[in-house]
Amino acid sequence: MDVVNVEEQRPGPLLNDYADYRRYLKDYYQYKKTSDRRYNYGVFSARADIKSPNYLKLVIEGKRNLSDKMAEKFARAMEMDKEQSREFLTMVKYCQAKRNDERNLYLRELAELRVKKKIAKGEIKQEVWENIPSWVSWVIYEMADMEGVNLNDKNLAQLLRGNVRQQDVENAIEKLIQAGELKRNDIDGRLEKASDVTRNREDVPVALVKKLQSELIQIGMDSLYHDSAEEREFGALTLCLTEEEFEKLKFELRQIRKRIHRDTAVARKENKGKRIYQLNLQLFPLTN
């Protein structure tokens, strides 16, 4: 009878659960060390074809960065396939980027790689991916309430400050029509909202939500550098909370978002809006 080692069967850290490659490397090393007592930094360096036996340790501690070539060696040492290697390299570039625009660019690329990987594995159905509204769709939907805007305009993309192509706009409009969010009126064929609010989607995979949120974060970062303080309102609070206070604050933020959405929808019945704005509410941990 074969004796199965329970320790060896435990799953290792999953790459797509991480945004910090140093934390992933630390957890990967600890997992390998637990699974095999003979495993050490020297073994990793040998598998990566690196002369320094403690190079992994220095990278984990933030004392060394990874070049593209060195990141590829690390990926081989961890026996990553082609897709995993690309994901790891993108994560490295994201973490080491010095400019905010670069960081956001790599964050979006990382989110897209992970979505595509899940689609390829069948974890996300292709039709679900195709039917999930992008951030462009939300903007177009709100533009139906914007004064002087005709959604049939072939130059609509110019209003979105160069962030999208006209083809992206047309694709978003088509999806909104198919989803029943937009309709053509019987008088002049203009596109208008089919209802006061968009329908909530409960079946959106987490990977797609992260992709959408990363795109919105990048747009917010663009505004920080390109819009004057008079055109935006960015603020931040750093708070020390109990678990109970945290849950209460989460609830209050959700209620604020719902109230603003409801009040705006009511106001748009009375008159058209002048401009499209994006409101992001973020609450996240900074300590363990």
C-alpha positions as CSV (number, residue, x, y, z in Angstrom):
1,M,0.0,0.0,0.0
2,D,1.4,3.4,-1.0
3,V,1.8,6.0,1.8
4,V,0.7,9.4,0.7
5,N,2.5,12.4,2.2
6,V,-0.2,14.9,3.1
7,E,2.2,17.8,3.2
8,E,3.2,17.3,-0.4
9,Q,-0.4,17.3,-1.6
10,R,-1.2,20.8,-0.2
11,P,-1.6,23.2,-3.1
12,G,1.0,25.9,-3.5
13,P,0.3,29.6,-3.8
14,L,-1.6,30.6,-6.9
15,L,0.0,33.2,-9.0
16,N,-3.3,34.9,-9.9
17,D,-4.0,35.6,-6.3
18,Y,-1.1,38.0,-6.0
19,A,-0.3,41.6,-7.2
20,D,3.0,41.8,-5.3
21,Y,5.6,39.5,-6.9
22,R,7.9,39.6,-3.8
23,R,5.1,38.4,-1.6
24,Y,4.4,35.6,-4.1
25,L,8.1,34.6,-4.1
26,K,8.1,34.6,-0.3
27,D,5.0,32.4,-0.1
28,Y,6.3,30.1,-2.9
29,Y,9.6,29.6,-1.1
30,Q,7.9,28.9,2.2
31,Y,5.7,26.4,0.5
32,K,8.6,24.6,-1.2
33,K,10.5,24.6,2.0
34,T,7.6,23.0,3.9
35,S,7.1,20.4,1.1
36,D,10.8,19.5,0.9
37,R,13.2,20.1,3.8
38,R,16.2,20.0,1.5
39,Y,14.9,22.9,-0.5
40,N,16.7,26.2,0.1
41,Y,17.8,29.4,-1.6
42,G,20.8,27.7,-3.1
43,V,18.6,25.1,-4.8
44,F,16.4,27.8,-6.3
45,S,19.5,29.7,-7.6
46,A,20.8,26.5,-9.2
47,R,17.5,25.9,-10.9
48,A,17.4,29.5,-12.1
49,D,21.0,29.3,-13.3
50,I,22.1,32.2,-11.0
51,K,25.5,32.2,-9.4
52,S,24.5,34.1,-6.2
53,P,22.9,31.5,-3.8
54,N,21.0,34.1,-1.8
55,Y,19.6,36.1,-4.8
56,L,16.0,35.0,-4.1
57,K,16.3,36.1,-0.5
58,L,17.6,39.6,-1.5
59,V,14.7,40.0,-4.0
60,I,12.1,38.9,-1.4
61,E,13.5,41.5,1.0
62,G,13.4,44.2,-1.6
63,K,17.2,44.6,-1.8
64,R,17.3,43.6,-5.4
65,N,15.0,44.1,-8.4
66,L,14.4,41.8,-11.3
67,S,15.3,42.6,-14.9
68,D,13.3,40.9,-17.6
69,K,16.0,38.4,-18.2
70,M,16.3,37.6,-14.5
71,A,12.5,37.4,-14.1
72,E,12.5,34.8,-16.9
73,K,15.1,32.8,-15.0
74,F,13.0,32.9,-11.9
75,A,9.9,31.7,-13.9
76,R,11.9,28.7,-15.2
77,A,13.1,27.9,-11.6
78,M,9.5,27.8,-10.5
79,E,8.6,25.6,-13.5
80,M,6.1,28.1,-15.0
81,D,4.6,27.5,-18.4
82,K,4.6,30.3,-21.1
83,E,1.4,31.9,-19.9
84,Q,2.4,31.9,-16.3
85,S,5.8,33.3,-17.2
86,R,4.2,36.2,-19.0
87,E,1.9,36.8,-16.0
88,F,4.8,36.8,-13.6
89,L,6.9,39.2,-15.8
90,T,3.9,41.6,-16.0
91,M,3.5,41.4,-12.2
92,V,7.2,42.2,-11.8
93,K,7.0,45.2,-14.2
94,Y,3.9,46.4,-12.3
95,C,5.6,46.3,-8.9
96,Q,8.8,47.9,-10.1
97,A,7.3,50.6,-12.3
98,K,8.3,54.1,-11.0
99,R,5.7,56.2,-12.8
100,N,2.0,55.9,-11.9
101,D,0.9,55.7,-15.6
102,E,3.3,52.7,-16.1
103,R,2.0,51.0,-13.0
104,N,-1.6,51.4,-14.1
105,L,-0.8,50.2,-17.6
106,Y,0.8,47.0,-16.3
107,L,-2.1,46.5,-13.8
108,R,-4.6,46.5,-16.7
109,E,-2.4,44.1,-18.7
110,L,-2.2,41.8,-15.6
111,A,-6.0,41.8,-15.2
112,E,-6.5,41.1,-18.9
113,L,-4.0,38.2,-18.9
114,R,-5.8,36.6,-15.9
115,V,-9.2,37.0,-17.5
116,K,-8.0,35.4,-20.8
117,K,-6.4,32.6,-18.9
118,K,-9.6,31.8,-17.0
119,I,-11.6,31.9,-20.3
120,A,-9.1,29.5,-21.9
121,K,-9.5,27.1,-18.9
122,G,-13.2,27.3,-19.1
123,E,-13.5,28.9,-15.7
124,I,-15.2,31.9,-17.4
125,K,-17.5,31.3,-20.3
126,Q,-16.7,33.2,-23.5
127,E,-20.3,34.5,-23.8
128,V,-20.2,35.9,-20.2
129,W,-17.0,37.7,-21.1
130,E,-18.5,39.2,-24.2
131,N,-21.7,40.3,-22.5
132,I,-20.2,42.0,-19.5
133,P,-20.4,45.8,-19.9
134,S,-17.1,47.6,-20.0
135,W,-16.5,51.0,-18.4
136,V,-17.2,52.4,-21.9
137,S,-20.7,50.9,-21.7
138,W,-21.4,52.7,-18.4
139,V,-20.3,56.0,-19.8
140,I,-22.3,55.6,-23.0
141,Y,-25.4,54.6,-20.9
142,E,-25.1,57.8,-18.9
143,M,-24.5,59.9,-22.0
144,A,-28.1,59.1,-23.0
145,D,-29.0,61.7,-20.3
146,M,-26.3,64.3,-21.5
147,E,-27.5,67.5,-23.0
148,G,-26.8,68.0,-26.7
149,V,-25.6,64.4,-27.2
150,N,-26.9,62.1,-29.9
151,L,-25.7,58.5,-29.4
152,N,-26.1,58.0,-33.1
153,D,-23.2,60.4,-33.7
154,K,-20.3,58.7,-35.5
155,N,-17.8,61.0,-33.7
156,L,-19.0,60.1,-30.2
157,A,-15.5,58.9,-29.2
158,Q,-14.2,62.4,-29.3
159,L,-16.2,63.3,-26.3
160,L,-14.5,60.6,-24.2
161,R,-11.2,62.6,-24.2
162,G,-9.3,60.2,-26.4
163,N,-9.5,57.3,-24.1
164,V,-11.4,55.0,-26.6
165,R,-11.8,54.3,-30.3
166,Q,-15.0,55.0,-32.1
167,Q,-15.2,51.2,-32.8
168,D,-15.2,50.6,-29.0
169,V,-18.1,53.1,-28.6
170,E,-20.1,51.4,-31.3
171,N,-19.5,48.0,-29.8
172,A,-20.6,49.2,-26.4
173,I,-23.8,50.7,-27.9
174,E,-24.6,47.5,-29.7
175,K,-24.2,45.5,-26.5
176,L,-26.4,47.9,-24.5
177,I,-29.1,47.6,-27.2
178,Q,-28.9,43.8,-27.1
179,A,-29.0,43.8,-23.3
180,G,-32.1,45.9,-23.4
181,E,-30.5,48.9,-21.6
182,L,-30.8,51.2,-24.6
183,K,-33.7,51.5,-27.1
184,R,-34.6,53.7,-30.1
185,N,-37.6,56.0,-29.6
186,D,-40.5,55.9,-32.0
187,I,-40.3,59.6,-33.0
188,D,-36.8,60.2,-34.5
189,G,-35.0,56.9,-33.8
190,R,-32.7,58.4,-31.2
191,L,-31.2,56.1,-28.6
192,E,-32.4,56.5,-25.1
193,K,-32.4,54.6,-21.8
194,A,-34.8,51.7,-21.7
195,S,-35.1,52.0,-17.9
196,D,-34.1,54.4,-15.1
197,V,-31.3,52.2,-13.8
198,T,-29.2,49.4,-15.2
199,R,-29.9,45.9,-14.1
200,N,-27.6,44.4,-11.5
201,R,-25.5,41.5,-12.6
202,E,-25.0,38.8,-9.9
203,D,-23.1,36.4,-12.2
204,V,-20.1,38.5,-13.0
205,P,-16.9,36.5,-12.3
206,V,-14.4,38.1,-9.8
207,A,-11.7,38.3,-12.4
208,L,-13.9,40.4,-14.7
209,V,-14.8,42.7,-11.8
210,K,-11.1,43.2,-11.0
211,K,-10.4,44.0,-14.7
212,L,-13.1,46.6,-14.8
213,Q,-12.0,48.1,-11.5
214,S,-8.4,48.3,-12.6
215,E,-9.5,50.2,-15.7
216,L,-11.5,52.7,-13.5
217,I,-8.5,53.1,-11.2
218,Q,-6.3,54.0,-14.2
219,I,-8.9,56.6,-15.5
220,G,-8.9,58.1,-12.0
221,M,-5.1,58.3,-12.0
222,D,-5.2,60.0,-15.4
223,S,-7.6,62.6,-14.0
224,L,-5.3,63.2,-11.1
225,Y,-2.6,64.4,-13.4
226,H,-4.6,65.9,-16.3
227,D,-7.5,67.7,-14.6
228,S,-7.3,70.8,-12.4
229,A,-8.4,70.6,-8.8
230,E,-11.5,72.6,-9.6
231,E,-12.7,69.8,-12.0
232,R,-12.3,66.9,-9.5
233,E,-12.5,66.0,-5.9
234,F,-9.9,63.6,-4.6
235,G,-9.6,63.0,-0.9
236,A,-8.4,60.3,1.5
237,L,-8.7,59.2,5.1
238,T,-6.4,56.7,6.9
239,L,-8.4,55.2,9.8
240,C,-7.8,52.7,12.6
241,L,-11.1,50.6,12.9
242,T,-12.5,47.6,14.6
243,E,-14.0,44.9,12.5
244,E,-17.5,46.1,13.6
245,E,-16.7,49.7,12.6
246,F,-15.2,48.4,9.2
247,E,-18.4,46.5,8.4
248,K,-20.6,49.5,9.4
249,L,-18.5,51.8,7.2
250,K,-18.8,49.4,4.2
251,F,-22.6,49.4,4.6
252,E,-22.7,53.2,4.8
253,L,-20.6,53.6,1.7
254,R,-22.9,51.3,-0.2
255,Q,-25.9,53.2,0.9
256,I,-24.3,56.5,-0.1
257,R,-23.6,55.1,-3.6
258,K,-27.2,53.8,-4.0
259,R,-28.6,57.2,-2.8
260,I,-26.5,59.2,-5.2
261,H,-27.4,56.9,-8.0
262,R,-31.1,57.1,-7.2
263,D,-31.2,60.9,-6.7
264,T,-29.3,61.5,-10.0
265,A,-31.7,59.2,-11.9
266,V,-34.6,61.2,-10.6
267,A,-32.9,64.5,-11.5
268,R,-32.3,63.4,-15.0
269,K,-36.1,63.0,-15.5
270,E,-36.4,66.7,-15.0
271,N,-33.5,67.9,-17.1
272,K,-30.4,66.7,-19.0
273,G,-26.9,66.6,-17.5
274,K,-24.0,68.6,-18.7
275,R,-21.0,66.2,-18.2
276,I,-20.2,62.6,-17.3
277,Y,-18.3,62.0,-14.1
278,Q,-16.9,58.9,-12.5
279,L,-17.3,58.4,-8.7
280,N,-15.0,55.8,-7.2
281,L,-15.3,54.8,-3.5
282,Q,-12.4,52.8,-2.1
283,L,-11.9,51.3,1.3
284,F,-9.1,48.8,1.7
285,P,-6.6,47.5,4.4
286,L,-3.1,48.9,4.7
287,T,-1.9,46.6,7.5
288,N,-2.2,42.9,8.3
